[in-house]
Amino acid sequence: MLKIANAKCKFNPVSNGETLMKPTKLLMFMMLSMFVVTSGVHAACTKLNTSGKWGFSTTGSIPAIGAVAATGIFTQDASGNITGTQTRSLNGDIADETFTGTATVNPDCTGTDTIQVFESGILVRTTTLHVVYDDNGREARAVFTSLVLPDDTSLPSIITIEARRLFPGKSE
């Protein structure tokens, strides 16, 4: 006789000569049932549940120019409109910038953002980002997939963004 968590389990012979422990089979069935139920339950991402106020940092480089870093805040509304500000360093040159854009959010928590960035009200670049929302919509990660200047010059870039919702659970 085996004692597990104050429960007595008896080994029972089976007709084919194997020995099975009935409580173990029941426990395994219950655990498998819980896995099947919980693995299928997750919230899909939408523009609504990714909306809110976010803080972010950007790091990377534009190989032809140099290192890039930025910190800022943005608001993404339930329609996918983005507005924000950032302080950016490009190879040591510091600038305060504003930006606007749109977000596309897929049910699998991936998305695409298209952002227009301005300095003193003048468009300085348009970027496209591939975004992944994680931690139940409290965090996001992105990589630049394109960076285009106003004269249509495309610059290769190696830039990533990490963002965190400033007030988790509140959407705007």
Secondary structure as GFF3:
##gff-version 3
##sequence-region A 1 172
A	DSSP	beta_strand	2	4	.	.	.	ID=ss1
A	DSSP	beta_strand	7	9	.	.	.	ID=ss2
A	DSSP	beta_strand	11	13	.	.	.	ID=ss3
A	DSSP	beta_strand	19	21	.	.	.	ID=ss4
A	DSSP	alpha_helix	22	39	.	.	.	ID=ss5
A	DSSP	beta_strand	52	62	.	.	.	ID=ss6
A	DSSP	beta_strand	66	76	.	.	.	ID=ss7
A	DSSP	beta_strand	81	90	.	.	.	ID=ss8
A	DSSP	beta_strand	93	105	.	.	.	ID=ss9
A	DSSP	beta_strand	110	119	.	.	.	ID=ss10
A	DSSP	beta_strand	122	134	.	.	.	ID=ss11
A	DSSP	beta_strand	139	148	.	.	.	ID=ss12
A	DSSP	beta_strand	158	165	.	.	.	ID=ss13
###
